């Protein structure tokens, strides 16, 4: 098995082995709390065993829906917000061509709705849907979250107008609660195909449920390999109590040590642009899990070398409040060499014989050395390549480490009470029934 691994070479001057040993007891206690299910938020621990316990019939049904819909559509609209779309988008954009939207495709191209309230966005989406065959999945436990509810009403009306109500009902797949909620009720009334979001799995941990698996499969990717990567990482995370050898425990330990030393911001760094939405998913996972009770590391992300030309100066010489976690990919999926130029006016003939990956890896190493020297602790998560199996590993690794890290920090990693504040204010300002006379918070 090609395992994800942690490289601490550029962290040694900031974190000692003794400090890791000192926090190991806290981390192992947090792991025990997580696995025993006796900590705060223990009613949302379904994701821990999900890779092993997921009903094979769900995967089979997803594949049947893909086979039914994919041949007759060009676009697949994923309606959801937060964890209802970020995990799927992270995997899809990590695997697809950067230029997939402009290239001939064997599988539907996935577009997103329900994650914004921009009027211009929906006008542009409707024009796109006018000119392309499409189907929809709407993902929401309640069906009443404002952003996806608005999007679904708009897209549903367009779909029914374009194809008729009967055909539209075959082109809509609901992913929602098993028994209750507005979307569940609509799906039953309209006879939409339906998948269940488990009650004990929160949105940001739901990518390995139909929430993520359906869009990923519709885009043409191997969900069996994704789940196998998650299963193998689960075994490594659960069976190994050696903090130095268990990557999830080590990551949780290191970030908590750095936090206690005043490093309040974590920069997740990649050197491959297709990993951008891995960072976006990770930001929700850790920000929503740890940012409460006046505590928590602020998750931020950077895409290098691009952002070295915008944020590189601050990272190198700004306030020393951060640490960096690099996702380092050993091998790209393709190679491009630098062509020769006799005039060499650009001065880069010294790069002849090197692939872009050689150059990128040296840029990565040079950046780590420079930032370490500039006072920034650098942690590296190494993965062999980017494919479905490795992404399954990476997803479960981050999820398990998040649960352990949150309990080590002393918060409930599985609630998000602060999210409700903006919603209340929005409802008051919009005049939603039931909010009359309430004060803005």
Secondary structure as UniProt FT lines:
FT   STRAND          5..7
FT   HELIX           9..11
FT   TURN            12..14
FT   HELIX           17..36
FT   TURN            40..41
FT   HELIX           42..44
FT   TURN            46..49
FT   HELIX           50..53
FT   HELIX           56..69
FT   HELIX           70..72
FT   STRAND          75..79
FT   HELIX           82..84
FT   HELIX           86..95
FT   TURN            98..99
FT   HELIX           100..102
FT   STRAND          109..113
FT   HELIX           119..130
FT   STRAND          134..139
FT   HELIX           146..163
FT   HELIX           165..170
FT   STRAND          172..176
FT   HELIX           182..190
FT   STRAND          193..196
FT   TURN            199..200
FT   HELIX           203..205
FT   TURN            207..208
FT   HELIX           210..218
FT   TURN            219..220
FT   HELIX           223..239
FT   TURN            243..245
FT   HELIX           247..260
FT   TURN            261..262
FT   STRAND          265..270
FT   HELIX           273..275
FT   HELIX           276..290
FT   TURN            293..294
FT   STRAND          298..303
FT   TURN            304..305
FT   HELIX           306..309
FT   TURN            310..311
FT   HELIX           312..317
FT   STRAND          322..329
FT   TURN            345..346
FT   HELIX           349..351
FT   TURN            352..353
FT   HELIX           356..373
FT   TURN            374..375
FT   STRAND          377..383
FT   HELIX           388..409
FT   TURN            413..414
FT   HELIX           417..419
FT   HELIX           420..430
FT   TURN            433..434
FT   TURN            436..437
//
